[in-house]
């Protein structure tokens, strides 16, 4: 019988910051919550979401919506963004760390809004939490350890660099944070939800008006019109993008970059980093086919996995180069590459291993993951129709001994497609029979090769 894991005491206060769509939203008094993935019912979640829209022309105006918790079931918007719940991460933290009362905090926020507002809220609440923790007997030397997924890393980085939070932060660990944005966000802003926009029209239009979605737009040169090299959105923007929201979003990123560059000249800031103070440690998804470039064709955005005619990867949503702070692009030594999809980076055993070192104040071993493990790239559509076969393609870094795919219902966990072998002779591709309308989790793994890192994704099946 395995011995129970021995919990470790740490001195710092831990804060978990979710990504876009990762906080439950509700209006006090309403019978139903505006946004709460529940029981894996993605289809129900995506329909009839006009009420999520911000006041027209007044994105900063209050509409009475409050963020009340972190999601406990997966969320996904087709052809845009997806994320698993934060339950696995929180459970791992509870099993690993011997927390004192008030030492582990969750930071829900209104992910529709300007990330500056969320960063200001994080600054206020974390200051109060840290003060209360010390007053209740916590270490007088306690600082913040912030674990941030996806867009939550932008919130935390703005707090750290622009609002001076680095003085109170010992560690900022980010999972798939789009520091340089993501072309997928540009596809949403220009195209809506594409072929699925009619089915989910309310949600599609609401998302396109959020300041936060615009702050996910790419800041690097990736917008191609067919004339010359790709350009930045500051140089040229496609039709259909709100110029005010775009300008404000680009300014948001400029504020972070300029603050970080200014801080790097500050002796106190530099001493803090040398003496075990503020550290930024990005975890970066790799091996997944990921849009890198946005091409304008017929007034619409067409996404491409190549940039400057070279194929790059990432976590399926965020290009690897974007998941590193802009000012650190020349040195990726502090970025930890993990072959996982964006939605599951924060729920990865490999990431937990790194995080355990960092929580204890150590640097994780800098062994190259690629020499020890085999990553799998996974391609599967977000949505299928009920009479449509489910197509899967896997791209292993190196040939594994064998691979299989399994599909479970998201709500019940019931296995609907038992382990099915994926043949190398088919180019590591597999076609599954059509599935009933519903929500599903797909897992690809190896039966005989322990070096293969399992990969998973979500998809939904809709009525024809």
PANU-779033 format. One line per 3 residues: number of its first residue (from 1); their letters; for each residue x, y, z of N, C-alpha, C. Coordinates in steps of 0.1 Angstrom, whole numbers. Example, Ala and Ser with C-alpha at 12.3 -4.5 7.8 and 13.67 -1.06 7.14 Angstrom:
// PANU-779033
1 = AS = 132 -57 78 123 -45 78 132 -33 78 | 128 -22 71 137 -11 71 129 0 79
//
This chain:
// PANU-779033
1 = XXX = 9 -12 0 0 0 0 9 12 0 | 7 22 -10 16 34 -10 14 42 2 | 25 48 6 25 57 18 19 70 14
4 = XXX = 11 76 23 5 89 20 16 99 18 | 13 108 9 23 119 5 24 128 17 | 37 131 21 39 140 32 38 155 27
7 = XXX = 30 162 34 28 176 30 39 185 35 | 42 195 27 53 204 30 47 217 35 | 53 223 45 49 237 49 57 247 41
10 = XXX = 50 258 37 57 269 30 53 281 37 | 61 292 35 59 304 43 50 314 35 | 48 312 22 41 322 14 27 319 12
13 = XXX = 19 329 8 5 328 5 3 325 -10 | -5 315 -13 -7 311 -27 -20 316 -32 | -19 322 -44 -31 327 -51 -33 320 -64
16 = XXX = -44 315 -67 -47 309 -81 -55 318 -89 | -50 322 -100 -57 332 -109 -61 324 -122 | -74 323 -125 -78 315 -137 -77 323 -149
19 = XXX = -79 317 -161 -79 323 -174 -92 329 -178 | -93 333 -190 -106 338 -196 -116 326 -195 | -128 329 -191 -139 320 -190 -137 311 -177
22 = XXX = -127 314 -169 -124 305 -158 -131 309 -145 | -138 320 -145 -145 324 -132 -160 323 -135 | -167 319 -124 -182 319 -125 -187 333 -124
25 = XXX = -196 336 -133 -202 350 -133 -217 349 -130 | -222 358 -121 -236 358 -118 -241 373 -114 | -254 375 -116 -260 387 -111 -268 383 -98
28 = XXX = -265 389 -87 -272 386 -75 -287 388 -77 | -295 377 -73 -309 378 -75 -314 370 -86 | -305 367 -96 -309 359 -108 -310 345 -104
31 = XXX = -320 337 -111 -321 323 -108 -309 315 -113 | -305 319 -125 -294 311 -131 -281 320 -132 | -270 314 -131 -257 321 -132 -255 323 -147
34 = XXX = -249 335 -149 -246 339 -163 -236 329 -170 | -226 325 -162 -215 316 -167 -211 307 -156 | -215 294 -158 -210 284 -149 -211 270 -156
37 = XXX = -199 266 -161 -199 253 -167 -203 243 -156 | -212 234 -160 -217 225 -149 -219 211 -155 | -213 201 -149 -215 187 -153 -211 185 -167
40 = XXX = -202 193 -173 -197 190 -186 -207 194 -197 | -217 202 -194 -227 205 -204 -223 217 -212 | -214 215 -221 -209 226 -229 -219 232 -238
43 = XXX = -227 223 -244 -238 228 -254 -247 238 -247 | -252 234 -235 -261 243 -228 -254 256 -224 | -241 255 -221 -234 267 -217 -232 277 -228
46 = XXX = -231 272 -241 -228 280 -252 -240 287 -258 | -252 282 -255 -264 288 -262 -270 299 -253 | -276 309 -261 -284 319 -255 -276 328 -245
49 = XXX = -264 332 -249 -256 340 -240 -255 355 -243 | -266 360 -248 -267 375 -251 -265 383 -238 | -269 377 -227 -269 384 -214 -254 386 -209
52 = XXX = -245 379 -215 -231 382 -212 -225 395 -217 | -232 400 -227 -227 412 -234 -226 424 -224 | -215 432 -226 -214 444 -219 -223 455 -224
55 = XXX = -226 465 -216 -234 476 -221 -229 482 -234 | -237 483 -244 -232 488 -257 -225 501 -256 | -213 502 -262 -206 515 -262 -200 519 -249
58 = XXX = -202 511 -238 -198 515 -225 -191 502 -218 | -180 498 -223 -175 485 -218 -170 486 -203 | -169 499 -198 -165 500 -184 -177 502 -174
61 = XXX = -189 503 -180 -201 506 -172 -205 493 -164 | -209 495 -152 -213 484 -143 -227 478 -149 | -227 464 -148 -240 458 -152 -244 448 -141
64 = XXX = -238 450 -129 -242 442 -117 -237 428 -117 | -228 424 -126 -223 411 -126 -211 409 -117 | -211 398 -110 -200 396 -100 -194 382 -103
67 = XXX = -181 381 -101 -173 369 -102 -173 362 -88 | -178 350 -87 -181 344 -74 -173 332 -71 | -165 326 -81 -158 314 -78 -150 310 -91
70 = XXX = -142 299 -89 -135 293 -101 -144 282 -106 | -143 280 -120 -152 270 -126 -147 256 -121 | -157 247 -120 -154 233 -115 -157 223 -126
73 = XXX = -160 227 -138 -162 219 -150 -155 226 -162 | -152 218 -172 -145 224 -184 -154 234 -191 | -147 244 -198 -154 253 -206 -147 254 -220
76 = XXX = -154 256 -230 -148 257 -244 -157 265 -253 | -151 274 -261 -158 281 -271 -152 277 -284 | -160 271 -294 -154 265 -306 -145 275 -314
79 = XXX = -134 270 -318 -125 278 -327 -119 290 -320 | -120 290 -306 -115 302 -299 -106 297 -287 | -112 293 -276 -104 291 -264 -111 279 -256
82 = XXX = -103 272 -249 -109 262 -240 -100 260 -228 | -106 255 -217 -99 253 -205 -106 243 -196 | -98 235 -190 -103 225 -180 -106 232 -167
85 = XXX = -113 225 -158 -116 231 -145 -103 233 -137 | -104 240 -126 -92 242 -117 -92 233 -105 | -101 223 -106 -102 214 -94 -90 205 -92
88 = XXX = -84 200 -103 -72 192 -102 -60 199 -97 | -59 212 -101 -48 220 -96 -50 223 -81 | -62 227 -77 -64 230 -63 -63 217 -54
91 = XXX = -68 206 -59 -66 194 -52 -52 190 -50 | -44 192 -60 -29 189 -59 -23 198 -49 | -26 211 -49 -20 220 -40 -24 216 -25
94 = XXX = -36 212 -23 -41 208 -10 -34 195 -5 | -31 186 -15 -24 173 -12 -9 175 -9 | -4 186 -15 11 188 -15 16 197 -4
97 = XXX = 8 207 -1 12 218 9 3 217 21 | 10 218 33 3 219 45 -1 233 48 | -12 237 42 -17 251 43 -22 255 57
100 = XXX = -19 267 61 -25 272 73 -38 279 68 | -48 282 77 -60 289 73 -57 302 66 | -64 304 54 -62 316 47 -50 317 38
103 = XXX = -42 305 37 -29 306 30 -31 302 15 | -42 296 12 -45 293 -2 -58 301 -6 | -56 310 -16 -67 318 -21 -70 316 -35
106 = XXX = -83 318 -39 -87 318 -53 -91 332 -56 | -88 336 -69 -91 349 -73 -100 349 -85 | -113 348 -83 -122 350 -95 -123 364 -99
109 = XXX = -125 367 -112 -126 380 -116 -135 380 -129 | -141 392 -132 -149 393 -144 -141 394 -156 | -140 382 -163 -131 380 -174 -135 387 -187
112 = XXX = -147 393 -186 -151 401 -198 -144 415 -199 | -140 419 -187 -136 433 -185 -121 436 -189 | -118 448 -189 -104 453 -190 -95 446 -180
115 = XXX = -84 439 -184 -76 432 -174 -69 442 -164 | -68 454 -168 -63 464 -158 -71 464 -145 | -85 464 -147 -94 465 -136 -92 452 -127
118 = XXX = -91 441 -134 -89 429 -126 -75 429 -119 | -65 435 -125 -52 436 -118 -53 445 -106 | -61 456 -107 -62 465 -96 -70 457 -84
121 = XXX = -80 449 -88 -87 441 -78 -77 431 -71 | -69 425 -79 -59 415 -74 -50 422 -64 | -45 434 -68 -36 442 -59 -43 445 -45
124 = XXX = -55 449 -46 -62 452 -33 -65 440 -25 | -70 429 -31 -74 418 -24 -62 410 -18 | -51 409 -27 -39 402 -22 -32 409 -10
127 = XXX = -33 422 -11 -27 430 1 -35 427 14 | -48 426 13 -56 423 24 -54 409 29 | -53 399 19 -51 385 23 -37 384 30
130 = XXX = -27 390 25 -13 389 30 -13 395 44 | -19 406 46 -20 413 59 -27 404 69 | -38 398 65 -46 390 74 -39 377 78
133 = XXX = -32 371 68 -24 359 70 -13 361 80 | -6 372 79 5 375 89 -1 378 103 | -12 385 103 -18 388 116 -23 375 123
136 = XXX = -26 365 115 -32 352 121 -21 342 124 | -8 347 124 3 338 128 11 333 116 | 9 337 104 17 334 93 30 340 93
139 = XXX = 40 336 85 53 341 86 53 356 83 | 61 363 91 63 377 89 70 380 75 | 77 370 70 84 372 57 76 367 45
142 = XXX = 63 363 48 55 358 37 53 368 26 | 54 362 14 50 370 2 40 362 -6 | 37 366 -18 27 360 -27 34 350 -36
145 = XXX = 28 339 -38 30 329 -49 18 329 -57 | 19 334 -70 7 335 -78 8 325 -89 | -2 316 -90 -2 306 -101 -13 310 -110
148 = XXX = -10 314 -122 -19 320 -132 -20 312 -144 | -32 309 -149 -34 302 -161 -39 311 -172 | -33 310 -184 -39 317 -196 -39 332 -194
151 = XXX = -51 338 -196 -52 353 -195 -49 357 -181 | -51 348 -171 -49 352 -157 -34 357 -155 | -25 352 -164 -11 356 -163 -9 371 -167
154 = XXX = -18 375 -176 -18 390 -180 -22 398 -169 | -33 394 -162 -38 401 -150 -27 402 -140 | -20 391 -137 -10 390 -127 3 398 -131
157 = XXX = 6 397 -144 18 404 -148 16 420 -147 | 4 424 -151 1 438 -150 3 443 -135 | -3 435 -126 -2 438 -112 13 438 -108
160 = XXX = 21 428 -112 35 427 -108 43 439 -113 | 42 441 -126 51 451 -132 46 465 -132 | 34 467 -136 28 481 -137 24 487 -123
163 = XXX = 18 478 -115 12 483 -102 22 480 -90 | 34 476 -93 44 474 -82 42 462 -74 | 34 452 -79 32 440 -71 45 432 -69
166 = XXX = 55 434 -77 67 426 -76 73 427 -62 | 71 438 -55 76 439 -41 70 429 -32 | 58 424 -35 50 415 -26 50 401 -32
169 = XXX = 56 399 -44 55 386 -50 68 379 -50 | 68 366 -45 80 358 -46 81 350 -59 | 69 345 -63 69 337 -75 56 340 -83
172 = XXX = 58 342 -96 46 343 -105 49 331 -116 | 41 321 -114 41 309 -124 30 310 -133 | 33 311 -146 22 313 -156 21 300 -165
175 = XXX = 9 296 -168 6 284 -176 0 289 -189 | 7 289 -200 1 292 -213 -4 306 -214 | 3 315 -207 -2 329 -208 2 336 -221
178 = XXX = -7 342 -228 -4 348 -241 2 362 -240 | 14 362 -235 21 375 -233 21 383 -246 | 23 376 -258 23 382 -271 10 380 -278
181 = XXX = 0 376 -272 -13 374 -278 -14 361 -286 | -26 359 -293 -28 347 -300 -36 350 -313 | -32 346 -325 -40 348 -337 -54 343 -336
184 = XXX = -57 333 -328 -70 328 -326 -80 339 -322 | -75 348 -313 -84 358 -308 -87 368 -320 | -78 370 -329 -81 379 -340 -91 372 -349
187 = XXX = -90 359 -351 -100 352 -359 -114 353 -353 | -115 353 -340 -128 355 -333 -134 369 -335 | -125 379 -333 -129 393 -334 -134 397 -348
190 = XXX = -127 391 -358 -131 395 -372 -142 386 -377 | -141 373 -375 -150 363 -381 -162 359 -372 | -161 362 -359 -171 356 -350 -167 342 -348
193 = XXX = -177 333 -345 -174 319 -343 -175 311 -356 | -173 318 -367 -172 311 -380 -185 304 -383 | -183 291 -388 -195 283 -392 -204 280 -380
196 = XXX = -200 281 -368 -208 279 -356 -214 291 -351 | -211 303 -357 -216 315 -352 -231 316 -352 | -238 310 -361 -253 310 -362 -259 303 -350
199 = XXX = -253 291 -347 -258 283 -336 -256 290 -322 | -244 297 -321 -241 303 -308 -240 319 -310 | -250 324 -317 -249 339 -321 -247 348 -309
202 = XXX = -255 346 -298 -254 355 -287 -241 355 -281 | -235 344 -279 -221 343 -273 -211 349 -282 | -212 346 -295 -203 351 -305 -202 366 -305
205 = XXX = -214 373 -305 -214 388 -305 -209 393 -292 | -213 387 -281 -209 392 -268 -193 392 -267 | -187 381 -271 -173 379 -269 -165 390 -278
208 = XXX = -171 393 -289 -164 403 -298 -164 417 -292 | -172 420 -282 -172 433 -276 -165 434 -263 | -158 423 -259 -151 423 -246 -137 430 -247
211 = XXX = -134 439 -238 -120 445 -238 -110 434 -236 | -113 424 -228 -104 413 -225 -100 405 -237 | -110 402 -245 -107 394 -258 -98 402 -267
214 = XXX = -99 415 -267 -90 424 -275 -76 424 -269 | -75 422 -256 -62 422 -250 -55 408 -252 | -62 399 -259 -56 386 -263 -51 387 -277
217 = XXX = -54 398 -284 -50 399 -298 -34 399 -299 | -29 393 -310 -14 392 -311 -8 406 -312 | 4 407 -306 11 420 -306 23 419 -316
220 = XXX = 27 407 -320 38 405 -329 34 405 -343 | 43 406 -353 40 408 -367 35 394 -373 | 21 393 -373 15 381 -378 3 383 -387
223 = XXX = 0 396 -390 -12 399 -398 -7 400 -413 | -11 391 -421 -7 391 -435 -18 394 -445 | -16 403 -454 -26 408 -463 -23 402 -477
226 = XXX = -12 396 -479 -7 391 -492 2 401 -499 | 4 412 -492 13 422 -498 25 424 -488 | 36 419 -491 48 420 -482 47 411 -470
229 = XXX = 56 414 -461 57 406 -449 46 408 -439 | 43 399 -430 33 401 -420 36 414 -412 | 25 420 -408 26 433 -400 20 432 -387
232 = XXX = 23 441 -378 16 441 -365 3 448 -366 | -6 446 -357 -19 452 -357 -18 467 -354 | -7 471 -349 -5 486 -347 -2 492 -360
235 = XXX = 4 485 -369 8 490 -383 -4 489 -392 | -12 479 -391 -24 477 -400 -33 467 -393 | -46 471 -393 -56 462 -387 -66 458 -397
238 = XXX = -71 446 -396 -81 441 -406 -95 448 -403 | -103 449 -414 -117 454 -412 -125 446 -402 | -133 453 -394 -142 446 -385 -137 447 -370
241 = XXX = -124 452 -369 -119 453 -355 -122 467 -350 | -128 468 -338 -131 481 -332 -118 489 -329 | -116 501 -336 -103 508 -334 -100 512 -320
244 = XXX = -111 516 -313 -109 520 -299 -105 509 -290 | -111 497 -291 -108 486 -283 -94 481 -287 | -91 481 -300 -77 476 -304 -66 485 -298
247 = XXX = -68 499 -300 -58 508 -295 -56 506 -280 | -67 505 -273 -66 503 -258 -59 490 -255 | -62 479 -262 -55 466 -259 -40 467 -262
250 = XXX = -36 473 -273 -22 474 -276 -15 483 -265 | -22 493 -260 -16 501 -250 -14 493 -237 | -24 484 -234 -23 476 -222 -9 468 -223
253 = XXX = -6 462 -234 6 454 -235 18 463 -235 | 17 475 -241 28 485 -240 31 489 -226 | 21 491 -218 23 495 -204 30 484 -196
256 = XXX = 27 471 -199 34 460 -192 49 460 -196 | 51 461 -209 65 460 -214 73 472 -209 | 68 484 -210 76 495 -205 78 495 -190
259 = XXX = 68 490 -183 70 489 -168 81 479 -165 | 81 467 -172 91 457 -170 105 462 -173 | 106 469 -185 119 475 -189 124 485 -179
262 = XXX = 115 493 -174 119 503 -164 123 496 -150 | 115 486 -146 118 479 -134 132 472 -135 | 136 468 -147 148 461 -149 160 470 -146
265 = XXX = 158 483 -146 168 493 -143 168 497 -128 | 159 492 -121 157 495 -107 166 486 -98 | 175 491 -90 184 483 -82 176 474 -72
268 = XXX = 166 480 -66 158 472 -57 151 460 -63 | 146 462 -75 140 451 -83 150 440 -86 | 162 445 -91 173 435 -94 177 427 -81
271 = XXX = 178 434 -70 183 428 -58 172 417 -53 | 159 421 -55 149 412 -52 150 399 -59 | 153 400 -72 154 387 -80 166 379 -76
274 = XXX = 177 386 -73 189 379 -69 188 372 -55 | 180 378 -46 178 373 -33 166 364 -30 | 161 358 -41 150 349 -39 137 357 -38
277 = XXX = 137 369 -44 124 377 -44 116 374 -56 | 112 384 -63 103 382 -75 109 374 -86 | 102 363 -89 107 355 -101 94 352 -110
280 = XXX = 96 353 -122 86 349 -132 90 336 -139 | 82 326 -138 85 313 -144 73 309 -153 | 75 310 -166 64 306 -176 65 291 -179
283 = XXX = 53 285 -179 52 271 -184 46 272 -198 | 52 266 -208 49 269 -222 44 256 -228 | 32 256 -235 28 244 -242 35 243 -255
286 = XXX = 39 231 -259 46 228 -271 41 216 -278 | 45 213 -290 43 202 -298 29 202 -305 | 20 211 -301 6 211 -307 6 220 -319
289 = XXX = -1 215 -330 -3 224 -341 -11 237 -337 | -5 249 -339 -10 261 -333 -10 272 -344 | -21 280 -345 -21 291 -354 -11 301 -350
292 = XXX = -3 305 -360 8 315 -358 6 328 -366 | -2 327 -376 -3 338 -386 -18 340 -389 | -22 352 -391 -36 355 -395 -36 362 -409
295 = XXX = -42 355 -419 -42 360 -432 -55 366 -436 | -55 377 -442 -68 383 -447 -71 378 -461 | -83 372 -462 -87 366 -475 -102 369 -476
298 = XXX = -106 377 -486 -120 380 -488 -127 386 -476 | -120 395 -469 -126 402 -457 -127 393 -444 | -121 381 -445 -121 372 -433 -107 368 -430
301 = XXX = -106 363 -417 -93 359 -413 -91 344 -415 | -81 340 -421 -77 326 -423 -65 323 -415 | -65 314 -405 -54 311 -397 -44 301 -403
304 = XXX = -31 303 -400 -21 294 -406 -12 290 -394 | -7 278 -395 3 273 -385 17 277 -389 | 19 284 -399 32 289 -403 34 304 -401
307 = XXX = 46 308 -399 49 322 -398 62 324 -405 | 62 333 -415 74 335 -424 78 322 -430 | 67 315 -435 69 302 -442 76 291 -434
310 = XXX = 76 293 -421 81 282 -412 71 278 -402 | 69 265 -401 59 259 -392 64 260 -378 | 55 265 -369 59 266 -355 48 259 -347
313 = XXX = 51 257 -334 41 250 -326 37 258 -314 | 30 252 -305 26 259 -292 17 250 -285 | 6 255 -278 -3 246 -271 -16 244 -278
316 = XXX = -17 247 -290 -29 246 -298 -37 259 -298 | -35 268 -289 -41 281 -288 -31 292 -288 | -21 291 -279 -11 302 -278 2 297 -284
319 = XXX = 8 304 -294 21 300 -300 31 300 -289 | 41 291 -289 51 290 -279 58 303 -277 | 61 310 -288 68 323 -287 60 334 -279
322 = XXX = 47 333 -280 38 342 -273 37 339 -258 | 40 327 -254 38 323 -240 50 327 -232 | 60 334 -238 71 339 -230 70 354 -230
325 = XXX = 74 360 -219 74 375 -218 81 381 -230 | 75 392 -236 80 398 -248 95 402 -247 | 99 407 -235 113 411 -233 122 400 -231
328 = XXX = 117 387 -230 126 376 -228 127 367 -240 | 123 372 -252 122 363 -263 136 358 -267 | 147 365 -264 160 360 -268 165 349 -259
331 = XXX = 159 346 -248 164 336 -239 152 328 -233 | 151 316 -237 140 308 -233 144 298 -221 | 155 301 -215 160 292 -204 150 291 -193
334 = XXX = 143 302 -190 134 302 -179 120 297 -183 | 118 294 -195 105 288 -199 105 273 -199 | 95 267 -193 94 253 -192 85 247 -202
337 = XXX = 90 240 -212 82 234 -223 75 222 -219 | 62 221 -221 54 209 -218 45 205 -229 | 45 193 -234 37 189 -246 23 187 -242
340 = XXX = 15 197 -240 1 197 -236 -7 207 -243 | -20 204 -245 -29 214 -250 -31 225 -240 | -35 237 -245 -37 249 -236 -47 246 -225
343 = XXX = -58 239 -228 -68 237 -217 -63 229 -205 | -52 221 -207 -48 212 -196 -34 215 -191 | -28 226 -195 -15 229 -190 -14 231 -175
346 = XXX = -25 237 -169 -25 239 -154 -29 226 -147 | -32 215 -154 -36 203 -147 -27 192 -151 | -14 195 -154 -4 185 -159 5 181 -148
349 = XXX = 7 168 -147 16 162 -137 30 167 -139 | 35 170 -151 48 175 -153 49 189 -147 | 39 197 -150 38 211 -144 38 210 -129
352 = XXX = 31 201 -123 30 200 -109 44 197 -103 | 52 189 -110 65 186 -105 74 198 -105 | 73 207 -115 81 219 -115 76 228 -104
355 = XXX = 62 229 -103 56 238 -93 60 234 -79 | 62 222 -76 66 217 -63 80 223 -59 | 89 222 -68 102 228 -66 101 243 -63
358 = XXX = 93 250 -71 92 265 -70 86 269 -57 | 75 261 -53 68 264 -40 78 263 -28 | 87 254 -29 97 252 -18 109 262 -19
361 = XXX = 108 270 -29 119 280 -30 131 276 -38 | 130 265 -45 141 260 -53 138 262 -68 | 149 261 -76 148 261 -90 146 247 -95
364 = XXX = 137 244 -104 135 231 -109 147 227 -117 | 150 214 -117 161 209 -126 160 213 -140 | 170 217 -146 170 222 -160 173 212 -170
367 = XXX = 169 199 -167 171 189 -177 162 191 -189 | 166 188 -201 158 190 -213 147 179 -213 | 135 183 -213 124 174 -213 124 165 -226
370 = XXX = 128 171 -237 128 164 -250 137 151 -250 | 147 151 -241 156 139 -241 149 128 -232 | 139 131 -225 133 121 -216 119 116 -219
373 = XXX = 112 125 -226 98 122 -229 95 123 -244 | 83 117 -248 79 118 -261 66 126 -261 | 66 138 -267 54 146 -267 45 142 -279
376 = XXX = 32 144 -278 23 141 -289 16 154 -293 | 16 157 -306 7 168 -311 -6 162 -314 | -17 169 -311 -30 164 -314 -39 174 -322
379 = XXX = -45 169 -332 -55 177 -340 -68 170 -340 | -78 177 -335 -92 173 -335 -101 185 -335 | -111 185 -343 -120 197 -344 -127 199 -331
382 = XXX = -131 211 -328 -139 215 -316 -153 210 -317 | -159 209 -329 -173 206 -331 -175 196 -343 | -183 186 -341 -187 177 -351 -202 177 -352
385 = XXX = -208 174 -363 -222 171 -364 -225 156 -361 | -237 153 -357 -240 140 -352 -238 129 -362 | -239 131 -375 -237 121 -385 -222 121 -391
388 = XXX = -214 129 -384 -200 131 -390 -190 123 -382 | -182 115 -389 -171 108 -382 -161 117 -375 | -156 112 -364 -147 120 -356 -132 117 -361
391 = XXX = -126 127 -367 -113 125 -372 -102 130 -362 | -92 122 -361 -81 125 -351 -68 123 -358 | -59 133 -356 -45 131 -362 -35 134 -350
394 = XXX = -25 125 -349 -15 127 -339 -2 128 -345 | 7 137 -340 20 139 -345 30 137 -333 | 36 125 -332 46 122 -322 59 129 -325
397 = XXX = 66 133 -314 79 139 -316 89 128 -321 | 87 116 -316 95 104 -320 85 93 -320 | 88 83 -329 78 71 -330 77 64 -316
400 = XXX = 65 63 -311 63 56 -298 61 41 -302 | 60 33 -291 58 18 -294 43 16 -299 | 34 22 -292 20 21 -297 12 33 -291
403 = XXX = 1 36 -298 -8 47 -293 -22 42 -294 | -30 47 -285 -45 44 -286 -52 57 -282 | -65 57 -286 -74 69 -283 -86 63 -275
406 = XXX = -90 71 -266 -102 68 -258 -111 80 -257 | -124 79 -258 -133 90 -257 -143 87 -246 | -145 97 -237 -154 96 -226 -164 107 -227
409 = XXX = -176 105 -222 -186 116 -220 -181 125 -209 | -183 138 -212 -177 148 -203 -186 149 -190 | -199 147 -191 -207 148 -180 -206 136 -170
412 = XXX = -207 124 -175 -207 112 -167 -194 105 -165 | -184 108 -175 -172 101 -175 -173 87 -181 | -185 84 -186 -187 71 -192 -178 69 -205
415 = XXX = -172 58 -206 -164 55 -218 -173 52 -230 | -173 60 -241 -181 57 -252 -173 52 -264 | -161 54 -264 -152 48 -274 -140 41 -266
418 = XXX = -141 28 -265 -130 21 -258 -117 23 -265 | -106 20 -258 -93 22 -263 -91 16 -277 | -88 25 -287 -87 21 -301 -73 25 -306
421 = XXX = -67 15 -312 -53 17 -316 -52 27 -328 | -42 35 -327 -39 45 -338 -27 39 -346 | -29 36 -359 -18 30 -366 -9 40 -373
424 = XXX = 4 36 -372 14 45 -378 13 45 -393 | 8 33 -399 7 32 -414 -3 42 -419 | -12 47 -410 -22 57 -415 -18 71 -412
427 = XXX = -5 72 -409 1 86 -406 -4 90 -392 | -5 80 -383 -9 83 -369 -23 91 -369 | -32 86 -378 -45 92 -379 -56 81 -376
430 = XXX = -67 85 -372 -78 76 -368 -91 82 -370 | -101 74 -375 -114 79 -378 -124 71 -369 | -131 78 -360 -141 71 -352 -155 73 -357
433 = XXX = -163 64 -354 -177 64 -359 -184 76 -353 | -194 82 -360 -202 93 -355 -207 90 -341 | -208 101 -333 -212 100 -319 -225 108 -317
436 = XXX = -233 104 -307 -246 112 -304 -243 126 -300 | -253 134 -301 -251 148 -296 -247 148 -281 | -237 156 -278 -232 156 -265 -218 163 -264
439 = XXX = -212 161 -252 -199 168 -249 -189 157 -245 | -177 157 -250 -168 146 -249 -153 151 -246 | -146 142 -239 -132 143 -237 -125 132 -244
442 = XXX = -114 136 -251 -107 126 -259 -93 125 -253 | -88 113 -251 -74 111 -246 -66 102 -255 | -54 106 -258 -45 98 -266 -33 95 -257
445 = XXX = -29 82 -256 -19 78 -247 -12 65 -253 | -2 60 -246 5 48 -250 3 37 -240 | 2 25 -244 1 14 -235 14 9 -230
448 = XXX = 24 10 -239 37 3 -236 49 12 -235 | 47 25 -237 59 34 -236 56 45 -226 | 63 43 -214 60 52 -203 66 66 -206
451 = XXX = 74 68 -216 80 81 -219 70 90 -227 | 59 84 -232 49 91 -239 40 99 -230 | 39 112 -232 30 121 -224 16 120 -229
454 = XXX = 6 116 -222 -7 115 -227 -12 130 -231 | -21 130 -241 -26 143 -245 -41 142 -245 | -48 153 -242 -63 153 -242 -68 166 -248
457 = XXX = -81 165 -252 -88 177 -257 -103 174 -255 | -111 185 -257 -125 184 -256 -131 187 -270 | -143 181 -272 -151 184 -284 -166 182 -282
460 = XXX = -174 188 -290 -188 186 -288 -194 181 -301 | -205 174 -300 -213 170 -312 -227 176 -312 | -230 183 -323 -243 190 -323 -252 184 -333
463 = XX = -265 188 -333 -275 183 -342 -271 187 -357 | -274 178 -366 -271 181 -380 -280 192 -385
//
